Amino acid sequence: MKHKLKDLPVSDRPREKALSVGFANLSNVELVAILLGTGNAKHSVLDLAKIILKKYPLDTWVATLPK
């Protein structure tokens, strides 16, 4: 079931949370959700962020960074 961001309290929405507590205090899911910006017909942006991070864990992202 899709959970819409507008159904969350404003303080729990990634963009608003970043503005109030800073980006360093956001979870990886929240950070990816901000980068994505929007969900699709089947998944909320937070659900999509979770799916992406499950399929592509952050350690695989870091391994591709130039040294």
Number of C-alpha atoms within 10 A of each C-alpha: 7 13 13 14 16 9 9 10 9 12 13 14 17 23 19 13 16 18 10 11 11 11 15 9 12 15 11 15 20 22 19 19 23 17 12 13 12 15 17 10 6 11 16 18 25 25 19 19 23 18 14 15 17 11 10 11 12 12 9 11 10 10 9 8 7 5 5
